[in-house]
Amino acid sequence: MQPKSSTTYSLSKSNHKWTKFKQSNLKVASYFKELGQYAKAQKIKGCSTILKISDDGRFKNNWRCKDPLCPVCNWRKSVRNRIQVHQLLATESQQFPDMTYLFLTLTVKNVVGEDLKSELEIMGAAVSRMFQYKVLKESTMGYIRTTEVTINHGEPVITYHPHMHLLIMANKRYFSKQHNFYQTNDQLSNLWCRALRWQGAEKLVVNMTNLQLKCNK
């Protein structure tokens, strides 16, 4: 149930992104309305329509629809996850001073809507499989994975671009020439495509803070 009344506060555009995400929220609600899903549309539309901000600038006791397609809920979830990751990294850095962090992006070619779910399942299994390979298992300790899907509105069919972002805890000597941890671009590409059980890959850009790896089916 949505709150009947509350105290509202003005939000500075420089400090809050709520307005942008609320506008996207209303668009999503309108799409469901056009599809005839009126209850779902109304629920999403009512998300965070009244804001309460505490003295320290945080949102407080705001009604959220918690729909997985709601831009406002996804934004707030991403903020919460980011805070949790920062806290985790601070703790892990103290416990494992000999480890460093690398960012890895894994992608495949665009797929149509009917194939998106199965493609994400394939990618998820491939990531797990990839980090069981000896060359990565010996040089990494673990990772945090998130999934992102972007929409391509090109003609004649709308397609979706699934990709996975990984924050990897790796040995600090990963790039050292004195150890055999480091993998070349081609080697990493082969590992990703091997994990996907597919042949061929585009070139990838690799540096100490950003690993980008693509395999085009």
C-alpha positions as CSV (number, residue, x, y, z in Angstrom):
1,M,0.0,0.0,0.0
2,Q,1.3,3.4,-0.9
3,P,1.6,6.1,1.8
4,K,-1.3,8.5,2.0
5,S,0.7,11.4,3.1
6,S,4.3,12.4,4.0
7,T,6.6,15.3,4.2
8,T,8.3,16.1,0.8
9,Y,11.6,17.8,0.2
10,S,12.9,19.5,-2.8
11,L,15.7,17.6,-4.6
12,S,18.8,19.3,-6.2
13,K,19.4,17.9,-9.6
14,S,23.1,18.1,-9.0
15,N,22.8,15.8,-5.9
16,H,20.1,13.5,-6.9
17,K,19.3,11.5,-10.0
18,W,15.8,10.6,-9.0
19,T,14.1,12.9,-11.6
20,K,15.8,11.1,-14.5
21,F,15.0,7.7,-13.3
22,K,11.4,8.6,-12.4
23,Q,10.9,9.8,-16.0
24,S,12.2,6.5,-17.2
25,N,9.9,4.8,-14.7
26,L,6.9,6.6,-16.2
27,K,7.8,5.5,-19.7
28,V,8.0,1.8,-18.6
29,A,4.6,2.2,-16.9
30,S,3.2,3.6,-20.1
31,Y,4.5,0.6,-22.1
32,F,2.8,-1.9,-19.8
33,K,-0.4,0.2,-20.1
34,E,-0.3,-0.1,-23.9
35,L,0.1,-3.8,-23.5
36,G,-3.1,-3.9,-21.4
37,Q,-1.3,-4.8,-18.1
38,Y,-3.0,-2.0,-16.2
39,A,-2.4,-3.2,-12.7
40,K,1.4,-3.6,-13.3
41,A,1.5,-0.2,-15.0
42,Q,-0.2,1.5,-12.1
43,K,2.1,-0.3,-9.6
44,I,5.2,0.9,-11.4
45,K,3.9,4.4,-11.9
46,G,3.2,4.7,-8.2
47,C,6.8,3.9,-7.2
48,S,8.5,6.6,-5.2
49,T,6.0,9.3,-6.2
50,I,6.4,10.8,-2.7
51,L,9.9,11.2,-1.4
52,K,11.0,11.6,2.2
53,I,14.6,12.7,2.8
54,S,16.3,12.4,6.1
55,D,18.5,15.2,7.5
56,D,21.6,13.4,6.2
57,G,20.2,13.4,2.6
58,R,19.2,9.8,2.5
59,F,15.8,8.5,1.2
60,K,13.6,7.4,4.1
61,N,10.5,5.3,4.2
62,N,9.6,5.7,0.5
63,W,7.2,3.2,-1.1
64,R,8.8,1.2,-3.8
65,C,7.2,-1.2,-6.3
66,K,10.2,-3.5,-6.4
67,D,9.4,-4.5,-9.9
68,P,12.5,-5.9,-11.7
69,L,11.9,-3.6,-14.7
70,C,11.4,-0.4,-12.6
71,P,14.3,2.1,-13.3
72,V,13.9,3.8,-9.9
73,C,14.2,0.5,-8.0
74,N,17.1,-0.7,-10.1
75,W,18.9,2.6,-9.6
76,R,18.5,2.4,-5.8
77,K,19.5,-1.3,-5.8
78,S,22.7,-0.4,-7.8
79,V,23.6,2.3,-5.3
80,R,23.1,-0.2,-2.4
81,N,25.1,-2.8,-4.1
82,R,27.9,-0.3,-4.8
83,I,28.1,0.6,-1.1
84,Q,28.2,-3.1,-0.2
85,V,31.0,-3.8,-2.7
86,H,33.1,-0.9,-1.4
87,Q,32.7,-2.2,2.2
88,L,33.6,-5.7,1.0
89,L,36.7,-4.6,-0.8
90,A,37.9,-2.6,2.1
91,T,37.7,-5.7,4.3
92,E,39.2,-8.0,1.7
93,S,42.1,-5.7,1.0
94,Q,43.1,-5.8,4.7
95,Q,42.8,-9.6,4.9
96,F,44.5,-10.3,1.5
97,P,47.2,-7.6,1.0
98,D,48.8,-9.7,-1.8
99,M,45.8,-9.5,-4.0
100,T,44.7,-6.8,-6.5
101,Y,41.4,-6.2,-8.4
102,L,40.8,-6.4,-12.1
103,F,37.7,-5.5,-14.1
104,L,36.5,-7.8,-16.8
105,T,33.7,-7.5,-19.3
106,L,32.4,-10.6,-21.1
107,T,30.1,-10.2,-24.1
108,V,28.6,-12.1,-27.0
109,K,26.7,-11.1,-30.1
110,N,23.2,-9.6,-29.9
111,V,20.3,-12.0,-29.6
112,V,16.6,-11.7,-30.1
113,G,14.2,-11.5,-27.2
114,E,13.2,-15.2,-27.4
115,D,16.8,-16.3,-27.0
116,L,17.9,-13.8,-24.2
117,K,17.1,-16.0,-21.2
118,S,18.9,-19.1,-22.6
119,E,21.8,-17.0,-23.7
120,L,22.2,-15.5,-20.2
121,E,22.1,-19.1,-18.7
122,I,24.8,-20.1,-21.2
123,M,27.0,-17.1,-20.3
124,G,26.6,-17.7,-16.6
125,A,27.7,-21.3,-16.9
126,A,30.6,-20.3,-19.2
127,V,31.9,-17.8,-16.6
128,S,32.0,-20.5,-13.9
129,R,33.6,-22.9,-16.3
130,M,36.2,-20.3,-17.4
131,F,37.5,-19.7,-13.9
132,Q,38.0,-23.4,-13.3
133,Y,40.7,-23.5,-16.0
134,K,44.1,-23.9,-14.4
135,V,45.6,-20.7,-15.8
136,L,42.9,-18.5,-14.1
137,K,42.3,-20.7,-11.1
138,E,45.9,-20.3,-10.0
139,S,46.0,-16.5,-10.5
140,T,42.6,-15.5,-9.2
141,M,40.9,-15.9,-5.9
142,G,37.3,-15.1,-6.8
143,Y,35.0,-12.5,-8.4
144,I,31.8,-10.6,-8.2
145,R,29.6,-10.8,-11.2
146,T,26.8,-8.5,-12.5
147,T,24.7,-8.8,-15.6
148,E,23.7,-6.0,-17.9
149,V,21.5,-6.1,-21.0
150,T,21.2,-3.2,-23.4
151,I,18.6,-2.9,-26.2
152,N,19.3,-2.3,-29.8
153,H,16.3,-0.7,-31.5
154,G,17.7,-1.3,-35.0
155,E,15.6,-2.6,-37.9
156,P,14.0,-4.9,-38.7
157,V,14.1,-6.7,-35.3
158,I,14.8,-5.4,-31.8
159,T,17.8,-7.3,-30.4
160,Y,19.4,-7.4,-27.0
161,H,23.1,-7.2,-26.0
162,P,23.9,-9.3,-22.9
163,H,27.2,-8.8,-21.2
164,M,28.6,-9.6,-17.8
165,H,30.9,-7.4,-15.6
166,L,33.3,-9.1,-13.3
167,L,35.3,-7.6,-10.5
168,I,38.1,-10.1,-10.0
169,M,40.4,-10.6,-7.0
170,A,43.7,-11.5,-8.6
171,N,47.3,-12.1,-7.5
172,K,49.2,-8.8,-7.4
173,R,51.9,-10.5,-9.5
174,Y,49.4,-11.2,-12.3
175,F,51.2,-8.9,-14.8
176,S,54.7,-9.7,-13.5
177,K,57.0,-11.3,-16.1
178,Q,58.5,-13.4,-13.5
179,H,55.3,-15.5,-13.1
180,N,53.2,-17.4,-15.6
181,F,49.9,-15.8,-14.5
182,Y,49.5,-13.3,-17.3
183,Q,47.5,-14.3,-20.3
184,T,47.8,-12.6,-23.7
185,N,44.9,-11.1,-25.5
186,D,44.5,-14.2,-27.8
187,Q,44.9,-16.6,-24.9
188,L,42.1,-14.8,-22.9
189,S,39.9,-14.7,-26.0
190,N,40.4,-18.4,-26.5
191,L,39.5,-19.1,-22.8
192,W,36.3,-17.2,-23.1
193,C,35.2,-18.9,-26.3
194,R,36.3,-22.2,-25.0
195,A,34.1,-21.7,-22.0
196,L,31.3,-20.7,-24.3
197,R,32.1,-23.8,-26.4
198,W,32.4,-21.6,-29.4
199,Q,35.2,-20.9,-31.9
200,G,36.6,-17.5,-32.8
201,A,36.8,-14.2,-30.9
202,E,37.4,-10.5,-31.5
203,K,40.5,-8.8,-30.2
204,L,40.2,-7.5,-26.7
205,V,41.8,-4.6,-24.8
206,V,43.7,-5.5,-21.7
207,N,45.3,-3.3,-19.1
208,M,45.8,-3.5,-15.4
209,T,42.5,-2.0,-14.4
210,N,40.2,-2.9,-17.3
211,L,39.9,-6.2,-19.0
212,Q,37.5,-6.3,-21.9
213,L,36.8,-9.6,-23.6
214,K,34.5,-10.4,-26.4
215,C,33.4,-13.5,-28.2
216,N,31.1,-13.1,-31.2
217,K,29.0,-16.1,-32.0
